[in-house]
């Protein structure tokens, strides 16, 4: 698994005032969790933003480098100001290479299904992420699912995923990852009806324009 190094420090700035001053100084407040305990920390905002933007949606192992040592961690969550779009806070959880962890991993669909290209169906994405359990170094950045052979009316379920040994999926095997819906007769009928309704509108518009032209001729 890919690993990134980020410099961190234990944070003594607590409370709204000190935390705001911390952000103005170019740092982002954070917390690292381990075995039910939490430790307030801080990281350089620029480095943290670069990491989040470059790994968006992917799980990446992090080495948090403190002045007195290092800790392995995964990014658990982060908060952004909805108005200013500013990174406000991040949560990490410390991991051990010898202990299994539970994490959510993004599901990425690959390819264009036969049912869309040939049959005119519509590809629908079910679960966008799944929960797995494995050792930290076995965590995949994301799970790629090939949907090119998916025909109209067919689906791919969680239970059909082929994952490397050592990774256990915790979601219901019956949950749908992707499906291609069949074109319905009702949708086709509505489309035909819309086409039929469009023609009289054109004719009416034409007649109205002719009438207006006739009136203008009379005035002239």
C-alpha positions in Angstrom: 0.0 0.0 0.0 1.2 3.5 -0.9 2.5 5.5 2.1 2.8 9.3 2.6 4.8 11.1 5.2 3.3 14.2 6.9 4.9 16.2 9.6 2.8 16.6 12.8 3.0 18.1 16.3 1.1 17.5 19.5 -1.3 20.4 19.8 -1.7 22.5 22.9 -4.0 25.1 21.3 -7.5 24.2 22.5 -10.7 26.2 22.3 -12.1 28.4 19.6 -9.8 31.4 20.0 -6.5 29.5 20.0 -7.6 27.2 17.2 -8.5 30.2 15.0 -5.1 31.7 15.7 -3.6 28.3 14.8 -5.3 28.3 11.4 -4.1 31.9 10.7 -0.6 30.7 11.4 -0.9 28.1 8.6 -1.8 25.0 10.5 -4.8 22.7 10.6 -6.0 21.3 13.9 -6.5 17.5 14.0 -7.1 14.6 16.3 -5.6 11.1 16.2 -7.5 8.2 17.7 -6.2 5.0 19.1 -7.9 2.4 21.3 -10.7 4.7 22.4 -8.3 7.5 23.2 -7.7 10.7 21.3 -4.7 13.1 21.1 -5.0 16.7 19.6 -2.4 17.3 17.0 -1.7 19.9 14.3 -0.3 19.7 10.7 0.9 22.2 8.2 -2.2 23.3 6.2 -0.4 23.4 2.8 1.0 19.8 3.1 -2.3 18.5 4.3 -4.3 20.1 1.5 -1.9 18.7 -1.0 -2.3 15.2 0.4 -6.1 15.4 0.5 -6.4 16.8 -3.1 -4.0 14.2 -4.5 -5.6 11.2 -2.9 -9.3 12.2 -3.1 -11.5 9.2 -2.6 -8.6 6.8 -2.0 -7.2 5.1 1.1 -3.5 5.8 1.7 -1.3 4.9 4.6 0.2 7.9 6.4 3.3 8.2 8.4 2.8 11.0 10.9 6.3 12.2 11.7 6.4 13.8 15.2 9.6 15.4 16.7 9.9 12.5 19.0 8.8 9.6 16.8 6.4 8.3 14.2 2.9 6.9 14.0 1.1 5.0 11.2 -2.4 6.3 10.5 -5.2 6.5 8.1 -7.3 9.6 7.4 -10.7 9.0 8.9 -12.5 12.2 8.1 -12.1 16.0 7.5 -14.3 19.0 7.8 -14.5 21.9 5.3 -16.2 25.3 5.8 -19.2 25.2 3.4 -19.0 29.0 2.7 -15.2 29.7 2.6 -14.3 26.2 1.4 -11.6 26.2 4.0 -10.2 23.0 5.6 -11.2 23.2 9.3 -10.2 20.0 10.9 -9.1 16.4 10.2 -9.4 13.1 12.1 -6.9 10.3 11.9 -6.8 6.8 13.5 -3.6 5.2 14.4 -3.0 1.7 13.1 -0.6 -1.2 13.7 0.7 -3.3 10.8 -0.1 -6.4 12.8 -3.8 -5.6 13.5 -6.7 -5.7 11.1 -8.7 -2.6 10.6 -12.2 -1.8 9.2 -12.3 0.9 6.5 -14.5 2.0 3.7 -13.1 1.9 0.2 -14.4 3.7 -2.9 -15.9 1.5 -5.7 -14.9 2.6 -9.3 -16.7 1.3 -12.3 -14.6 0.6 -15.4 -15.7 0.4 -19.0 -18.9 0.9 -21.0 -21.4 -2.0 -20.6 -22.7 -3.9 -23.6 -26.2 -3.2 -22.3 -25.6 0.5 -22.7 -23.7 0.6 -25.9 -25.7 -2.1 -27.8 -29.1 -2.4 -26.1 -29.7 1.3 -25.1 -29.9 0.6 -21.4 -28.8 2.9 -18.6 -25.9 2.1 -16.2 -26.7 2.8 -12.6 -24.1 2.9 -9.8 -25.3 1.1 -6.6 -22.9 1.2 -3.7 -20.2 3.9 -4.2 -18.1 2.4 -1.5 -17.9 -0.8 0.6 -16.6 -1.6 4.0 -13.7 -4.1 4.3 -11.6 -5.6 7.0 -7.9 -6.5 6.5 -4.3 -5.6 7.6 -3.4 -2.0 6.9 -0.9 -2.7 4.2 -3.5 -4.8 2.3 -6.0 -1.9 2.0 -6.5 -1.1 -1.7 -6.6 2.6 -2.7 -10.0 1.8 -4.4 -11.9 -1.2 -5.7 -12.2 -1.3 -9.5 -15.2 -3.2 -11.1 -15.2 -4.0 -14.8 -18.7 -3.6 -16.2 -18.0 -4.0 -19.9 -19.8 -7.4 -20.1 -22.9 -6.2 -18.2 -26.0 -6.7 -20.4 -29.3 -4.9 -20.0 -31.2 -6.3 -17.1 -28.0 -7.6 -15.4 -26.4 -6.6 -12.2 -23.1 -7.0 -10.3 -23.5 -7.7 -6.5 -21.1 -7.4 -3.6 -20.8 -11.2 -3.4 -19.4 -11.3 -6.9 -16.4 -9.1 -6.2 -13.0 -10.7 -6.7 -10.7 -9.3 -4.0 -7.1 -10.2 -3.0 -6.7 -12.8 -0.3 -6.8 -11.4 3.2 -9.6 -8.8 2.4 -13.0 -9.5 3.9 -16.0 -7.6 2.7 -18.4 -6.6 5.5 -21.3 -5.4 3.3 -24.3 -7.6 2.5 -23.4 -9.9 -0.5 -26.8 -9.1 -2.1 -26.1 -5.4 -2.3 -25.9 -4.1 -5.8 -22.7 -2.6 -7.1 -23.9 -1.8 -10.6 -26.8 -2.6 -12.8 -27.9 -1.8 -16.4 -31.6 -1.0 -16.7 -33.5 -2.2 -19.7 -35.2 0.4 -22.0 -38.9 0.4 -21.1 -41.9 0.4 -23.4 -43.4 3.1 -21.3 -40.3 5.4 -21.9 -40.5 4.7 -25.6 -44.2 5.5 -25.7 -43.6 8.8 -23.9 -40.9 9.7 -26.3 -43.2 9.0 -29.3 -46.0 11.0 -27.7 -43.6 14.0 -27.2 -42.6 13.8 -30.9 -46.2 13.7 -32.0 -47.1 16.7 -29.8 -44.2 18.7 -31.2 -45.4 18.6 -34.8 -48.8 20.5 -34.2 -46.9 23.2 -32.3 -44.7 23.8 -35.3 -47.7 24.0 -37.6 -49.6 26.3 -35.2 -46.6 28.5 -35.0 -46.3 28.6 -38.7 -49.9 29.6 -39.2 -49.7 32.3 -36.6 -46.6 33.7 -38.3 -48.5 33.6 -41.6 -51.5 35.4 -40.1 -49.2 38.1 -38.6 -47.5 38.5 -42.0 -50.9 38.9 -43.7 -52.0 41.5 -41.2 -48.8 43.4 -41.7 -49.4 43.3 -45.5 -52.9 44.8 -45.0 -51.5 47.6 -42.9 -48.9 48.4 -45.5 
